C-alpha cells in the first residue's frame, strides 16, 4: 500500500547539495560560524549570485535574430547559441560537489561567478567561435551556481531554508525577467547586441566582488592545499548493499525525464518565443516584453505548485495540470500567436514555473532519505539539462527545414503530452527502493 505523505521539511525543493556527506574541517567550520553570526553579507551575496543564474541566458533570446543575422547563421546554427550553455550545464554539474569538497563551497561559487563573467565577455568578442566558446563558459558557471546555491542555503539558514529558497528562486526569476525585458532597450542604448549582452558582465562582477571576502574568511586558518571538507561515511540503510541503484529504477528515470522534458520546453521558449512573435509581425521590443512577462509569471507557478505538492499524497494531478497549461499556451501560439500573445505567455509562464517546482519537489518526495534525494537530483539535473539541450536545436532544424512554426509547435504539443504521461508516473505515491 502507498504510504500517506505527511507534509514536513522533507517537502522542500532540493537540487544537488554540495555539502551532502561532507564534514568541514574545524577551521572552515569555525569561519562559517563567524559568517553566520553576521549574515547580511551572506544574504546580499546569495541574492546577487541568484540574479546571475538566468540573466545571461534570458537576455540572448530577444536578440537571437540580430546575432544570427550578424554572423549569417542559419536557424539550426543559431540555435546553438542557446543550446551550448545547456549542454555544459549538464556536463559541468557533477564536478561542483567534488570541487566544493576540495576548495570549499564559497571558493567554488566565487569561481563560478568569475567563469560566468569571462563567458559573458567572451561571447561578444568578434570571432563567431567566441560566441559559442563563451556560451560554454556561461553554461559551466551557471551549472556550478545551480548545484551550490541550494546546499549553501540549507547549510547556512537551516531554520529558514524555505524562506531563503523562495528568496533565491525569486531573485533568479527576477534576474531573467529584467534581462529579457531590457535586452532590446539596452541594444538600442548601447549601440548593438554586443553592448546589450556585455552589460550583464557588470552584475556578475559585482556579485564576484561581494563573494571575495566571504571566500577569504571561510578559508582563514587552513593551510595551503588542505581540503575544505572530508567525506562522512554514514550508511543510509541497515542492510549492507541496500542503497537504491537509481539507474535501475523506473521511478528515478520517470522523475529524471520529467525534469528533462519540462526543461526542454522552458529552454525552447527561451530560445524561440520572441522569434515566433516577431515572425508574426510583432516588434522586437514588444516581443521582449511579452517574453519577460511570461518569465515573471513563472514565480506564481514555482510557489503555488510545490506548496500544493507537499500537501498531497499523489502529485499526478499536478503533473498533468502543469503540462496542460503549457500545452494550452503552445496551442495558442499555433493558432493565433500575435493576437493572443499575452494570454499564451501567461499560460506558458505559470506552467513552466509549476513544472520546475514540481520536478524539484518530486526529487524529495520520491526518496526516503536526504542522501538518496541528493543522488536523484544529481541524476535528474545532469541528464535533464543534456536532454533539454536537444529541444532548441531540434526546433531550429525543423523550423529551418519547413520554413515555418506549425510543425515545430505541433512537436512541442507532443512533448507536453509526453510530460503529462511522465507526471502520471513520477507523481505516484511511491518511493525509490533498493
Buried (B, 14 or more C-beta within 10 A) or exposed (E): EEEEBEEEEBBBBBBBBBBBBBEBBEBBEEBBEEBEEEBEBBBBBBBBBBBBBBBBBBBBBBBBBBBBEBEEBEBBBBBBBBBBBBBBBBBBBBBBBEBBBBBBBBBBBBBBBBBBBBBBBBBBBEEBEBBBBBBBBBBBBBBBBBBBBBBBBBBBBEEEBBEBBBBBBBBBBBBBBBBBBBBBBBBEEBEBBBBBBBBBBEBBBBBBEBBBEBBEBBBEEBEEEEBBBEEEEEEBBEEEEEBBEBEEBEBBBBBBBBBBBBBBBBBBBBBBBBBBBBBBEBEBBBBBBBBBBBBBBBBBBBBBBBBBBBEBEBBBBBBBBBBBBBBBBBBBBBEEBBEBBEEBBBBBBBBBBBBBBBBBBBBBBBBBBBBBBBBBBBBBBBBBBBBBBBBBBBBBBBBBEEEEBEBBBEBBBEBBEEBBBBBBBBBBBBBBEB
